[in-house]
Amino acid sequence: MYKNGLSLGVVVFAGLVQAAEPARDLSSTATDREAVAITVYNDDLALVKERRRVELPSGLTRLSLRDVAARMRPETVLLRAVIGPPLTLVEQNFDFDLLTPQKLLEKYIGHDVTVIRSHPTTGEERREHATVLAAGSGTVLRFADRIETGVPGRLAFDSVPPNLRDRPTLSVLLEAASGTQAVELSYLTSGLSWQADYVANLATDGKSLDLNAWVTLTNRSGAGFDNSTLQLVAGTVNRVRAPDTLQRFAMAAAAPRAKTMEATQEALLDYHLYSFGRATSIADNQTKQLALLSASAVPVRREYLLAGNDWYYRNRHGMIGQKLKPAVFLEFENRGQLGKPLPAGIVRVYARDSKGAAQFVGEDRIEHTAKNEKLKLRLGEAFDITAERKQTSYRKIADKVVETAFLIDLHNAKDEAVTVRVQEPLPGDWEVLRESHQHTRESSRIASWNVTVPAGGSASLEYSVRATW
């Protein structure tokens, strides 16, 4: 019994000695990186995975991983051994309180600093010790015989406090076996975002276009990443995730790949993943563009749309003419040579003038567009095509039942005939009673007519409708 108690005491004592053993400090910087893979999402979110090679001593070690993103989400950090024995993690701290003159002064409140003053004529320096009393709205220093506000000269500090870093640092307390280890660090961070920007060049006849897409990548994460494997996710990702989400992403291979001018894409669950075969460097506070895709001679159709508002159906006094201009749209299909999932972004359209110079003619934003879907770009309003709408009659025939008629005159100053699609919103249950052109019921609330207007001429659309609501 005594022998067993003695053995237990030795074990406990040995455990206390091991616990009391101070941790060895070790620092790892960006120079230790062997591979970096970054997956960037649309909504200011990125997954960073990096592999570092570190020389770990045996026992308890405090490993300071420097050059991580300043906007890291610490709760998403995952550190594991890739090669070698597994790591035993004890605790981790993310130090993002960065070294600045003001921060250093604040950390020294209650501590002594050296005040260095220079003589205004001789330049001789005089040193005096003072205690920092305050450093918030203003600096307050206590000398041996007085208290002064403001900084009377230069301040010298004995050292930098351990919780004040010159760059963002993830500090991990771990236990590992002695030797060289390859560790993989992964975490989510904000400050990295991307968007697609498209450039469309219209052909001279306006019947086709060349489309080039660029990825505009912006890094404000507080860290730079050299020679990184880059992937982009198009789609809206739910930010509430299971704890094992990070483990589903594999580190991209660090082996070199053949150069390519465009990104490859694949389905990722219900999103689309764009991968770049060529490694790229992303500096902090940098915006860069990468080629995403290109297509030439994509068939396009121009449309003039005169879309009405529904306010005048409720206005008995809408007898005064209203001058309008139809909107100009370009419509094309995401199929054929194009035929790729297109991430959301802005499409800027250019057309060539008589001298062959490209001129900007409008831009529009597209949403995430799947393969084989149609895209419609609103470029602006037509200059040479105008319209005038008149309400020619209004009659209430029963409670919540009215009959009304409209005349829409279209004028075309162009030297070619155009077709204008007139789109009219109609309230309640409606029925067209009379019309000069055949209408199409686009929905329960919208009727449309295609009206051809000759070159340098005019055309009219007349219709009457009964509405019940």
Summary of the structure (lengths in Angstrom):
residues: 469
radius of gyration: 34.9
end to end distance: 95.3
largest distance: 115.1
contacts: 1340
relative contact order: 0.12
helix: 9%
strand: 56%
